[in-house]
Amino acid sequence: DETIHVPANVSLVGNDTTIKGDADLMYAVQLEDVHNVSISDVTFSGGYRFGIYIINCQNVLVWNNRITNAGTKALCVIGRNEYIHVVNNTATENADGAFLFNGDISNCIIQGNSVYQNMGAGNMRAGIVLSGMPIQNLYDTNNPEVDVYLYELTEAPHDNVIKDNIIQGNHSSGIYSFAGYRNYIIDN
């Protein structure tokens, strides 16, 4: 089992394919420094720590996927990202929350997703997290939480839309935002 690394200008269309990793796999899919990528119609069914892991990308569409049983989170968007659209996905029964957006992340649409029955207690393990916490390691979300003044944070999610998601039954809160600004949370 290996992580799927999707290059720029590629669509990964699963046609209802199920992907299951072995217990030691870090990511099911990883995107790093790429643009114009879409991932659709795939069921990710455990055997990895992170379902879809996106680092420093532009123009990515993640739609109509099912991500379950991740050892930590279903989807992470980390670092400096623009136009990452997460639409009509299902994230359930993941061990440490569902969606994490941490860093300078802008112009994203998170819409029409079903986020339910994800585990983990604490704010950073909510169904959908928008965070400006300092990132020490782009490749893992287990960065230690540090005491920091909000005015010291220079990279935080901004100008994003979180709309029409069904978020219920998670062990933590539904949506948590730390240091984000001008994010529009509508009809969830």
GIUR-V805914 format. One record per helix or strand of 3 or more residues. SS is the DSSP state (~ for helix, > for strand). FROM is the first residue (numbers start at 1). LEN is the number of residues. If there is no record, write none. Layout:
SS,FROM,LEN + SS,FROM,LEN
This chain:
>,10,10 + >,25,8 + >,35,11 + >,48,8 + >,58,6 + >,66,3 + >,75,4 + >,81,7 + >,90,3 + >,99,4 + >,109,3 + >,114,3 + ~,123,3 + >,128,4 + ~,150,3 + >,161,3 + >,166,3 + >,175,4 + >,184,3
